[in-house]
Amino acid sequence: MNASSGKVIALAGGVGGAKLADGLAQVLREKLTVVVNTGDDFEHLGLRISPDLDTVMYTLAGLANPIQGWGLQGESWAFMEQVARLGGPEWFRLGDRDLATHAIRTSRLNGGATLTAVTAELCRSLGIVARILPMSDEPVRTVIRSGDDLFSFQDYFVRLRCEVPVSEISYEGSTSARFNRELVGIGAADRPAAVIFCPSNPYLSIDPILAIPGVRDWLRALQVPVVAVSPIVGGTAIKGPAAKIMLELGGPVSVTTIAEHYRGLISGIVIDEIDAQLQDQIEATGAAVRVAPTIMRSTADRVSLAETCLAFADDLGRRLLSRSGN
């Protein structure tokens, strides 16, 4: 089965992950399933907010703000202006049209619907063909430790703007959460041709998914190529605090650190041309390497990177078959 024509599962979160998910969706359409981090979900002003799910949804629907990558294009802010006037918390900004998503999600969840069901309804309404799944219907919350202090994810990421040093990251609720039931026990007919780790922050977007019991074993049991795309390019992160966190946790800011972080899970990693000289170091971790442009400035860049990932997965799949003697 070829990744270019078969089903593919992508793990994603954040703006970089959403961009590659969009490229994959344009190539694969309904054959793509995007499993999205929900570790940054929280309740604010009585509403259930799912930032990564919304970023992926808005991006695949062609509605995301093209400048900041999250939120809706052409948004207005009358609600937040009134919140501030009334003395309410204004550190987490909710746009007027974005509020509709949160209100509908909150109403449906309070009525007993699962996050998976609500997300599917929202995607249908937005005309999204690919399937978008939350990693779990149970709450998992990313918690940042900075010395003796603990911060909820949104406190750290938005209110404090990632300025405090990170000494540890944990995923509260992960030990009791269950991986999305639509993915557990995939049969031969539904088995994907490949799994793609999008260029999302490994600590804040991918690790919460991997922290759910059984997910790592599930990935290995699929026996398909697993391709990661490095979010680190030329010793820095394209967007967000990945490089800062990597340094604070004691690792060099390098694509090699990304490969080490995913050691034993990935078959290969796509790195940018600027990091080509590190190919031998990365291959020493056990991951094959594909060198290609990875910075996505345009829709064409997203599609090109998606096609690179799929072609790489096909090559890795052929190697797996060759080694198995089939």
ABEGO torsion letter per residue (X at the ends): XBAAABBBBBBBBEAAAAAAAAAAAAAAEAABBBBBBAAABBBBGGBBBBAAAAAAAAAAAGABBAAAGBEBBGBBAAAAAAAAAAGBBAABBBBAAAAAAAAAAAAAAAAGBBAAAAAAAAAAAAGBABBBBBABABBBBBBBBBEABBBBAAAAAAAAGGABBBABBBBBGAAABBBBAAABGBBAAABBABBBBBBBBAAAAAAAAAABBGAAAAAAAAGBBBBBBBABBGGBBABEAAAAAAAAAGBBBBAAAAAAAABGABABBBBBAAAAAAAAAAAAAGBBBBBBBABBABAAAAAAAAAAAAAAAAAAAAAAAAAAGX
